[in-house]
Amino acid sequence: MEQIPERQQMLGRANPMLPMICGIERVKRETHDTFTFELTPPCDYSFAPGQFNMLYVFGVGEVAISVSGDPSKKEALVHTIRAVGSVTKAICKLKGGGSVGVRGAFGSDWQIDKAVGKDVVLVAGGIGLAPLRPVIYHILANRAEFGRVSVLYGTRTTGDLVFRREIEQWRGRFDLDFEVTVDTASADWRGDVGFVTTLIRKASFDPLETVAMLCGPEIMMRFSIAELKKLGLTSEQIFVSMERNMKCAVGFCGHCQFGPAFVCRDGPVFRLDHLEPLFGKHEI
Amino acid sequence: METLEPILAEHPFFRELARPDLHLLVGCASNVVFEAGTTIFREGEDADSFYLIRQGKVALEAESPERHSVIVQTLGKGEVLGWSWLVPPYHWCFDAKAVDLTRAIALNGKCLREKCDENPRLGYELLKGFARIMAERLQAARMQMLDIYGTNT
């Protein structure tokens, strides 16, 4: 019986279109509509922060989800998923002991090596913190390699904060500036309320020696880019993670075409100067 | 005698203001401290001043349709609290409450308006500063209203 998964894995590696079946070890509810799934990874699986997998719910469909776990922990493959479409809603109904098909890892990564020796600013909106979480893990595991590190996280309400326990731990560290802002809050909230760009203005970094990584709704990234540029960053210092409707994940089908690029193959992480003429264009 | 002029000059809002203009304004300025939980002003009250926050955090609150107080914005060190002193009928539009111990410089609105009437160039400089803040906050408020992190985006 054990030969079947092995054979599947061999085929899976040879054929990027063939999903490998992964068991769901654990499911953690993050918010009312967002869940973190810990899967048993395929044999020899590895990923770089920023990359994504195609998760397949058999009989329903497939969806591209960034890996949100620790890249150094090979024993678990972690995805954080918000139930918004038919596939993600079906995934979020699955429980520990179930299984999903996994293809990946695909796409480009955050190129953390380019941030070594520099200040780092991570700007996340909503579920956009998930693809940046592996970056945080990596930086904290190699803290001496980086300068000042700021994580600026915006969500709709306090009830929409993901990774709440970890955020509390990170906010308690002296070597990480983790700031949270929400769009609106009840009067007993003691944190910040406002758009995430207001946090950028307050963050400490040397604009000449900083790498910024942005993940969230495009409109949020557009305003964040404007703010970062106002403070002196150039497009070469800014990385963005794009979201498009990805189907094949290997640049065959064209569903995720973004100008001359395929987001699945050339992205999802782009250095801004490679994307800038198209960024924010309504026609694209 | 030591005045508040050096402190005003350090605040980001006044950083680009010429020294003679600051000198004119300093007569309208006073040091204020608000303990955490203190209400600084309430919606509908006379807006007779604005505040340059030096330390701490202030929450702007509005009443939700369910009649609960909701925070619509927080302001901190280096930011400006209040522009209703500039726009008739000079009434506050929100409640403001100190979230943490907050130190600020209060500038008397009536005093400032008189100085601006006497010195339109100073008035124009101040208006430019407030127009920038108002534009930024309007843009931020629109983003907050749009629910950009929501399920329909």
Interface residues (C-beta under 8 A of the other chain):
Chain A: D33 R82 V84 G125 G126 I127 G154 T155 R156 D160 T181 D183 T184 A185 S186 A187 W189 R190 G191 D192 V193 G194 F195 T197 T198 K202 G216 P217 I219 M220 F223
Chain B: K57 A59 E61 H68 S69 V70 I71 V72 Q73 T74 G76 K77 G78 K97 V99 D100 Q139 A140 M143 Q144 L146 D147 I148 Y149 G150 T151 T153
